[in-house]
């Protein structure tokens, strides 16, 4: 018998279906872990991490493509400036209702980390733990510089094919949704402070010390402003994707955070 059961799901919303996938250990304990992807991400770009996480923690792991990303339906129009806080009442809520889970753990990478905080704030009785990885807590100069560099790289011949592989015809929208929102005047004052003040559960903020999209000020702000207990894990010589660069360290940190007896 394989160690995990893997299922695909289609989640109905008023704007089209979301694609989701789950990894369930045959022996499991604890609330499921829901993964929220980054600004250019999708289920497929988590690669082997969900399976590794499910195995390490002994919990079901659920990942989904937000509307406009991956295998989900296109987003109707442009992404609004309040898209980070909106996700808790949009795709995440639909996922939770249709997969029928109450208690949950939420793990978000990059902008998905901000959305994870929003989900914990929106459902304080149901969220048991929140994990942010390389999350932004405010609009930092380093974040904007990293986005401008990435935009220039995607303008080079053949580079958009990297996004089209995962997002198909939606690839241009995905790139513009990221770049245009973060570089806009309307988004310049965005910060996570209000959502953090409503998080009651334990929070773990994971960050690489060489993250090109955010300094240590981001996880420090997350840990300082959350209303619940919080801890930091700064990974040395690590960039923006710790779960790909140092998966063993991330898995160990998350497993110990969710089940201290394993530490």
N, C-alpha and C positions, 0 to 999 in steps of 0.2 A: 504494500500500500504506500503511495507517495505521501510525503510529510504534510502536504498542503492540498486543499481543495481550491481551485481557481475558477471563479465565475465572472461572467460579463453581465452587465445590467444596462438597461435603457430607462432613463428617468424622464418622465414627462414634465414639461413646464409650459407656461402660456406662450413662450416664444420658440418652442421646439424641444427636441430631446437632448439630454445630456448622456454622454457615454461614461460608464463607471466600471470598475473592475475590483474584485475583492479576492483576498488571499486568506484562507481560513485554515488554521491548524486543526488536525483531527482531535487533538487534545488542547483545549484552549481555556483561558481564564481571564477575567477582567473585561472591561468595556472595549469596544473596537477603537482602533486608531484611524482617524480620517486624515488623509494627506491632501494638502492644498498646494498646488504647483506655483511656480514663479511666473514672471510676466511673459516669457516665451515658451513656457512649458506645457506639458500634457501628461496623460497617464504613461504613454510609451517612453517619455524622457526620464521617468523615474528609474527605468531600466530594471536591474535586479534588486534594487533597494527595498521595495515593498515585500518581496518574498523573504529577504534577509531579515527585515524588521519583524515580520510575522513569526518567523522561526525563533529569533532571539528573544522576543517578548512573550511568545505563547499566546498571542492575541490575533483576532481578525484585523486585517488592514484593508482599508477601503480608499481607493483613489478615484477621482473623477476629473473629466475635462470640463472646465468652465465653459459657459456659453461663448461661442466664437473661437474655441481652441480645439485642437486635436480632432477627434471624431464626433464632437458635439455639433449641434446646429449653429449656423452663423449667428452672430450677435446683430440685432436689428438696429442699425445706425452706428453712431460713434459711442465710445465708452464714456460714461459721465464722470465728472471729477470726483464724485463720492463713491466710486466703484469699490473701494477697499472695504468700507463699512457696510456697503449694500449686500455683499456676498452672503452674510449671515442670514439674511431674509430672502435671498434669491436661490441660487443653485444649492447651497448647503441645506437650506430648509427643505427643499424638494427631495433631496437625497435622503435626509433623515426620515421624512414622512414615508417615502415609498420603500425604503429598505427596512423600515420599522425598527429603529433602534432609539433608545432613550438616552441613557448615559453614554458618554463618549470621551475619548482623548483626541485632541486635535494637534496636528503637526504641520506647520507651514514653512515653506522655503521662500526666501526673499519676500516679494510682495504677498505671497501666500502666508507668510508669518504674520503680517499685519491683519490679514483676513482671519487667521487663527485666533488672534487676540479679539477680533470683533465677534467671532463665534462664541468664545468663552464669555465675553461681556453680555451677549444677547441671551445666552442660556446658562446662567450661573448655577442653577440647580442641577443641570444635566452634565456640564463639562467637569470632568474629574481632574484633568491635567492639560496644560497647554505647553507645547514645545515650539519655539521659534528658532529657525536656522537661517542665518545671514539676513535677518529681517531688518527693514528700515523702520525707524521710529519717527523720523521727520525728514524733511528734504535737505539733505546735506550736500555741500559742494562736491564732495568726492562721488556721490551718487550721480549727480548731473554730469560730471566729467566722464564717468564710466559709460553712461548712456550715450553721450556724444561720440565717444570713441567707438562704441559698438555700432552706432548708426553709420559712421564712416566705413567700418569694415563690411557692413551689409551692402553698401553701395558698390563694392568691388565686384567684378564679373564672377558669376557663379555662386556667390555667397547666399543669395536668396533661396537657392535650391536646398540649403540646409533646413530652412523653415518649411519649405513646401513639402519636404519628405514627411513631416509630421502634421502639418496643418492644411496641406493641399491648397485649394484656391483661396483659403482664408489667410494665407501667410502674410500678404501685404497688410491686411487689417490688423493682424497680431502685432506686427512690427510698429505700425503707426499708433496703435492703442497704447503701446508702451512708451514710445518716444514722445509723442505729442502730448500725452497727459502729463508726464513727469516734467517736461520742459515748459509747460504752459504757466502763464501768470496765475491762472485760476487755482493751480495745484501748489503754488509756491509756499503757502502757509500751512499745508497739510501736516498733521502730526497725529500720533496714536494716543496722546495723553488722555483724552476723554474715555476711550475704550479701556485703556489700562486701569483707570481708576475704578472700573466696574468688574475687574477680574478678581474672583475670590479664591480660585483654586491654585494649587502650586504651579509655578511657571519655571521652565528651563529655557534659557537663552544661549544658543550655541552660535559661535561666530569664529571665523578665521582671522588671524591677525594680519593677513595680507589681502583681505577682501577688497576687490577693486570697486565695489559698489556701496561701501559703507564702512566707517571706522568703528572702533570699539565704543564710541559714544552711543551707537544705536543699542547694542545689548545692555549697556550700562543704564541707559534711560529706561528700557523695558523693565529691568530688574528693580530699578529705583521707584518706578511709578505704579507698578502693579499693586493692587490692594491685598493680594494674597502673598504667601511666601514665594521667594524667587531665588534662583541660583544661576550663576554664569559658568559657561565653559568656553574659554578662549583657546582655540587650537593653534599651536605654533606652526609657522611655515605653511599656512593654509589659505586658500583663496575663497571664492564665492560659493563653491559647491562642496562643502565638507562631506556630505554623504557619498560623494563620488571620489573625492580626493583621499579621505581617511575614513572609509566606511566602518572599520572595526572600532575606531574611537567613538564615532557617533552612535553606533549600535550599543556599545558598552555604556555610554553615558545615558542614553534613553532607557535602556533596560534597568539600570541602577536607579534612575529617577522614578520610574513607574513601580519598581519593586525593590525597595532598599535592602531587603533580605538577600538579594542576589549580589549586592555590592561587595 
